[in-house]
């Protein structure tokens, strides 16, 4: 790996959390830290993806939906990569369900679908998305819905980390912190321009909060099928699966790994609520195609495949 690529990887590692996720550092920050220009930075990020050092790269964008009008990119580093030459303190666990209950469709796709259908319906079907949310998202491009899906997964990670045990019980969970975090990510209404009122924005935040709870409970139910392993609060982070997998595939990065867990485990649902585990001592033993399907790796740019 070239010196420039090592420098970029070092900068990303310096800003990563213990699961390998890098947030809040934009392209301007990366260019300033590495001395790379825009084209070289993009090429070298793609190169890290091709090498398997960056599992996923969720590009940021500018949109009136988000607070500040812009969201920075998010990078998911592979801390289990052999280049680090040390035994990793993280593990990955993947659940693959049969295609029941439409689990291939994610909430970002549902939002986009309801937006497209808005105005063309004649009362025969009710959209899953409330009117306040549809109005809030009016005119947004497809990438916004993909980024909203990513936002929901990040909040679901936080909810699972804080309340893993509580989500399986009949008890009240204080969602004040979650509502505040969602609201902070969205653009506030202004009296000087057309847009959502405070009441409508509150409805949008509450809807997203409900989606996050739905996600967290769904993920917990599916991983609770692994009765021989225990999860500790704060030990997990959701890794987005491939774009075409929806919720058929859900992937967790665990740090520290549960006692007795291998570095890589895939739980395939043989029948409803019954899983058959496959384990690998290292991720590298798993085929590249399977790693890409599980979100453990991304397809590299074609020009880099042989690079």
RAMO-V223405 format. One record per run of one state. SS is the DSSP state (2 for helix, 1 for strand, 0 for the rest). FROM is the first residue (numbers start at 1). TO is the last residue. If there is no record, write none. Layout:
SS:FROM:TO ; SS:FROM:TO
//
This chain:
0:1:2 ; 2:3:14 ; 0:15:15 ; 1:16:16 ; 0:17:20 ; 1:21:22 ; 0:23:26 ; 2:27:34 ; 0:35:37 ; 2:38:50 ; 0:51:53 ; 1:54:58 ; 0:59:60 ; 1:61:62 ; 0:63:65 ; 1:66:66 ; 2:67:69 ; 1:70:71 ; 0:72:73 ; 1:74:77 ; 0:78:81 ; 2:82:84 ; 0:85:90 ; 1:91:96 ; 0:97:106 ; 2:107:117 ; 0:118:130 ; 2:131:136 ; 0:137:141 ; 2:142:163 ; 0:164:165 ; 2:166:168 ; 0:169:175 ; 2:176:185 ; 1:186:186 ; 0:187:197 ; 2:198:223 ; 0:224:235 ; 1:236:239 ; 0:240:245 ; 2:246:248 ; 1:249:254 ; 0:255:263 ; 1:264:271 ; 0:272:273 ; 1:274:280 ; 0:281:282 ; 2:283:285 ; 0:286:287 ; 2:288:293 ; 0:294:301 ; 2:302:304 ; 0:305:307
//
